[in-house]
Amino acid sequence: MAVDWSDNIVIANLADEPALSDELSMICERIENAKEQEPVPNAVLEFHEVSYVNSSNIAQLLRLRKNLEAHNRQLVLSGVSDEVMSVLVVTGLNKVFKFAADLLTAIASIQISEPDQN
């Protein structure tokens, strides 16, 4: 389940399917349905429990990235396993997404790049 870490960062601790698809869908819907008066948060997706991703998951990640970028927000993937990273490398998506070794590094990278938002 996604947790608001601060006013401008939401964290999702992801798990393998079927929870992965459900969680990614919920985050996408939250960003797409944000009202003008609601700030759209940056997103950190914690992948340490995810052992594989399928084409549907990749499509959801790309959709989420597109929606966040439309609001000038960041998406950071943290704790990505070697198995998941190999899929992202083969598909060329390792050059599309921003990665962090762990959750704290992901949060810090967002805070450093947006010092006026904290």
C-alpha positions in Angstrom: 0.0 0.0 0.0 1.2 3.5 -0.8 2.1 5.7 2.2 2.4 9.4 2.2 5.9 10.1 3.5 5.6 13.8 3.3 3.4 16.4 1.5 5.3 15.8 -1.8 6.5 12.2 -1.6 4.5 9.0 -1.6 6.2 5.6 -1.0 4.9 2.2 -2.2 6.4 -1.0 -0.9 5.7 -3.3 -3.7 5.3 -7.1 -3.7 5.1 -9.7 -6.4 1.9 -10.3 -8.4 -1.0 -10.0 -8.0 -0.4 -7.2 -5.5 2.1 -5.5 -7.8 -0.4 -4.8 -10.5 -3.0 -3.6 -8.0 -0.6 -1.3 -6.2 0.7 0.3 -9.5 -2.9 0.8 -10.7 -3.8 2.5 -7.4 -0.9 4.9 -7.6 -1.6 5.7 -11.3 -5.2 6.4 -10.5 -4.2 8.7 -7.6 -2.0 10.8 -9.8 -4.5 10.9 -12.7 -7.4 11.9 -10.4 -5.5 14.5 -8.4 -7.5 17.7 -8.2 -5.9 21.1 -8.9 -5.9 22.1 -5.2 -4.2 18.8 -4.3 -0.4 18.7 -4.8 0.7 15.7 -6.9 3.4 13.9 -5.0 6.7 12.5 -6.2 6.7 8.7 -6.1 9.2 6.2 -4.7 8.5 2.6 -5.6 10.3 0.1 -3.3 11.0 -3.1 -5.3 13.0 -5.1 -2.8 10.3 -7.8 -2.6 9.6 -7.9 -6.3 11.3 -10.8 -8.1 9.9 -10.3 -11.6 8.0 -7.8 -13.7 5.8 -8.6 -16.7 4.8 -6.6 -19.7 1.7 -5.3 -17.9 3.8 -4.1 -15.0 6.2 -2.3 -17.4 3.2 -0.6 -19.1 1.9 0.6 -15.7 5.4 1.9 -14.8 5.6 3.8 -18.0 2.1 5.2 -17.5 2.9 6.3 -14.0 6.2 8.0 -15.2 4.3 9.8 -17.9 1.7 11.1 -15.6 4.2 12.2 -13.0 6.3 14.0 -15.6 3.2 15.8 -16.8 3.0 17.3 -13.3 6.8 17.9 -13.1 7.2 15.2 -10.5 9.7 12.4 -10.2 9.5 8.6 -10.1 12.3 6.8 -8.4 12.6 3.0 -8.3 14.5 1.7 -5.3 15.8 -1.7 -4.2 15.5 -3.2 -7.6 16.6 -6.8 -7.7 19.1 -8.2 -10.3 16.3 -10.2 -11.9 14.0 -7.2 -12.4 16.9 -5.0 -13.4 17.9 -7.5 -16.1 14.4 -7.1 -17.6 14.7 -3.4 -17.5 18.1 -3.5 -19.2 17.0 -5.8 -21.9 14.0 -3.5 -22.7 16.2 -0.4 -22.5 14.1 1.0 -19.6 17.2 1.2 -17.4 17.8 4.5 -19.3 14.3 5.7 -18.8 13.8 5.3 -15.1 15.7 6.8 -12.1 17.0 4.3 -9.7 18.3 4.4 -6.1 20.0 1.6 -4.1 17.6 1.9 -1.2 14.6 3.8 0.1 16.5 6.5 2.0 18.7 7.3 -1.0 15.5 7.5 -3.2 13.9 10.0 -0.8 17.1 12.0 -0.5 17.5 12.2 -4.2 14.0 13.8 -4.5 14.6 16.2 -1.6 17.9 17.3 -3.0 16.5 18.0 -6.5 13.5 19.9 -5.1 14.9 21.9 -2.1 12.2 24.5 -2.4 9.4 21.9 -2.1 10.4 20.6 1.4 
